[in-house]
Amino acid sequence: MKIGLERIDIQEEVTVEALLDSGATGLVMSSEFARKQGFKLKKLERLMNVRNVDGSLNKEGPIEYTVEVNIYYQEHRERMEINVIGGQKWTVILEMLWLACYNPKIDWKTGEIKMTRCPEECGKQWRLVQGKLGWEKQKEEEAKKEAGKKREEKKERKKQRKGKTMEVKKVVEEWEI
């Protein structure tokens, strides 16, 4: 399927042919393509070994980098973190978790793909983070953000109450005099 990939740093888009692979267990981008297009490589905290379809280790070695991109397809848009690997023929491979999450309607005879069964969260930007599904990570981040907002609101209300208390004390002091 043809998708658009946008470099986050300069908002430049390139159209590529991506492979939908229900047997793949990760989103991957060709290292040769990533470097040629100037995608900003982000070093992983720990390397990830890659196994080929036959179970052998990838001859190009483990995954060392990811790239963060916006992916476009028809009206669908999302922010993803994609693993970068060497020695592959495809520019981008969209894996089983992606297929399961978005559940695209695919007509295998015509090759037509429609994004009609996306989850209700679709359209929000999220990243696939090593060891976690993107929606899980996004929900954690949103919960942290919401908790921070609530703490700030509580502090603000406390400040306002202190100010009101001070005013009440002044009034009481005036009456006592």
C-alpha positions as CSV (number, residue, x, y, z in Angstrom):
1,M,0.0,0.0,0.0
2,K,1.2,3.5,-0.7
3,I,1.6,5.7,2.4
4,G,3.0,9.1,3.1
5,L,5.8,9.4,5.7
6,E,6.5,12.9,7.1
7,R,9.8,13.8,8.7
8,I,8.9,15.4,12.0
9,D,11.8,17.8,12.1
10,I,11.1,19.6,8.8
11,Q,7.6,18.5,7.9
12,E,8.7,17.1,4.6
13,E,6.6,14.2,3.2
14,V,7.7,11.3,0.9
15,T,5.4,8.7,-0.6
16,V,6.5,5.0,-0.2
17,E,5.2,1.5,-0.9
18,A,4.7,-0.2,2.4
19,L,4.2,-3.9,3.0
20,L,1.3,-5.1,5.2
21,D,2.7,-8.2,6.9
22,S,0.5,-10.0,9.4
23,G,3.5,-12.2,10.4
24,A,5.7,-9.3,11.3
25,T,6.1,-8.4,15.0
26,G,7.4,-4.9,14.6
27,L,7.1,-1.7,12.5
28,V,10.3,-1.4,10.5
29,M,11.9,0.9,8.1
30,S,14.9,0.2,5.9
31,S,18.1,1.7,7.3
32,E,19.2,2.6,3.7
33,F,16.0,4.4,3.1
34,A,16.1,6.2,6.4
35,R,19.6,7.5,5.8
36,K,18.9,8.4,2.2
37,Q,15.8,10.5,3.1
38,G,17.6,12.1,6.1
39,F,15.3,10.8,8.8
40,K,16.5,11.7,12.3
41,L,17.8,8.5,13.9
42,K,17.1,8.1,17.6
43,K,19.4,5.6,19.4
44,L,17.7,2.9,21.4
45,E,18.5,2.5,25.1
46,R,19.2,-1.2,24.5
47,L,19.7,-3.1,21.2
48,M,16.9,-5.4,19.9
49,N,17.8,-8.6,18.0
50,V,15.9,-9.2,14.8
51,R,14.9,-12.7,13.7
52,N,14.1,-13.4,10.0
53,V,11.0,-15.4,8.9
54,D,13.1,-18.7,9.1
55,G,14.1,-17.9,12.7
56,S,17.7,-17.0,11.9
57,L,19.2,-13.7,13.3
58,N,19.2,-10.8,10.8
59,K,22.7,-10.7,9.2
60,E,22.7,-6.9,9.4
61,G,22.7,-7.1,13.2
62,P,20.3,-5.9,15.9
63,I,18.1,-2.8,15.8
64,E,20.0,0.2,17.1
65,Y,17.8,3.1,16.0
66,T,14.2,4.3,15.6
67,V,12.7,7.2,13.6
68,E,9.7,9.2,14.6
69,V,7.4,9.9,11.7
70,N,3.8,10.9,10.8
71,I,2.2,8.3,8.6
72,Y,-0.5,9.3,6.2
73,Y,-3.0,7.0,4.4
74,Q,-6.1,8.5,2.8
75,E,-7.7,10.4,5.7
76,H,-5.8,8.5,8.3
77,R,-2.8,10.2,10.1
78,E,-0.8,9.0,13.1
79,R,2.6,9.6,14.7
80,M,4.7,6.5,15.0
81,E,8.1,5.4,16.2
82,I,9.5,2.9,13.7
83,N,12.4,0.6,14.2
84,V,15.2,0.9,11.6
85,I,16.8,-2.3,10.2
86,G,19.3,-3.1,7.5
87,G,19.1,-5.6,4.8
88,Q,15.4,-5.5,3.8
89,K,13.8,-5.0,0.4
90,W,10.8,-3.0,1.6
91,T,11.0,0.6,2.6
92,V,8.5,0.2,5.5
93,I,6.7,-2.9,6.9
94,L,3.5,-2.4,8.9
95,E,3.1,-5.3,11.3
96,M,0.4,-7.4,12.9
97,L,-0.2,-5.1,16.0
98,W,-0.8,-2.2,13.6
99,L,-3.2,-4.3,11.5
100,A,-5.0,-5.5,14.6
101,C,-5.3,-1.9,16.0
102,Y,-6.7,-0.3,12.9
103,N,-8.3,-3.3,11.3
104,P,-8.3,-1.9,7.8
105,K,-11.0,-3.2,5.3
106,I,-8.9,-4.9,2.6
107,D,-10.2,-6.2,-0.7
108,W,-7.6,-8.7,-1.7
109,K,-8.8,-9.0,-5.3
110,T,-8.6,-5.3,-6.1
111,G,-5.9,-4.3,-3.5
112,E,-8.2,-1.6,-2.2
113,I,-7.6,-0.7,1.5
114,K,-10.1,1.4,3.5
115,M,-9.5,2.7,7.0
116,T,-13.2,2.3,8.1
117,R,-12.7,0.4,11.3
118,C,-10.2,2.4,13.2
119,P,-10.6,2.7,17.0
120,E,-12.3,5.8,18.3
121,E,-8.9,7.1,19.5
122,C,-7.8,7.2,15.8
123,G,-6.4,10.5,14.7
124,K,-4.6,11.2,17.9
125,Q,-0.9,11.1,17.5
126,W,0.9,8.3,19.3
127,R,4.2,6.6,19.2
128,L,5.1,2.9,19.3
129,V,7.6,2.8,22.2
130,Q,9.9,-0.1,22.8
131,G,8.2,-2.6,25.1
132,K,4.8,-0.9,25.1
133,L,1.9,-0.5,22.6
134,G,1.5,3.1,21.5
135,W,-2.0,3.5,23.0
136,E,-0.9,2.2,26.4
137,K,2.0,4.7,26.4
138,Q,-0.3,7.5,25.2
139,K,-2.8,6.8,27.9
140,E,0.0,6.8,30.5
141,E,1.3,10.1,29.2
142,E,-2.3,11.6,29.2
143,A,-2.9,10.4,32.7
144,K,0.4,11.9,33.9
145,K,-0.5,15.2,32.2
146,E,-4.0,15.2,33.7
147,A,-2.6,14.5,37.2
148,G,-0.2,17.4,36.7
149,K,-3.0,19.7,35.7
150,K,-5.1,18.7,38.7
151,R,-2.1,19.3,41.0
152,E,-1.6,22.8,39.5
153,E,-5.4,23.6,39.8
154,K,-5.3,22.4,43.5
155,K,-2.3,24.7,44.2
156,E,-4.1,27.6,42.5
157,R,-7.3,27.0,44.5
158,K,-5.2,26.8,47.7
159,K,-3.5,30.2,46.9
160,Q,-6.9,31.7,46.2
161,R,-8.3,30.4,49.5
162,K,-5.3,31.7,51.4
163,G,-6.0,35.2,49.9
164,K,-9.6,35.0,50.9
165,T,-8.7,33.9,54.4
166,M,-6.4,36.8,54.7
167,E,-9.2,39.2,53.7
168,V,-11.5,37.7,56.2
169,K,-8.9,38.0,58.9
170,K,-8.4,41.7,58.1
171,V,-12.2,42.3,58.3
172,V,-12.3,40.5,61.6
173,E,-9.3,42.5,62.9
174,E,-11.0,45.8,61.9
175,W,-14.1,44.9,63.8
176,E,-12.0,43.9,66.9
177,I,-10.4,47.3,66.9
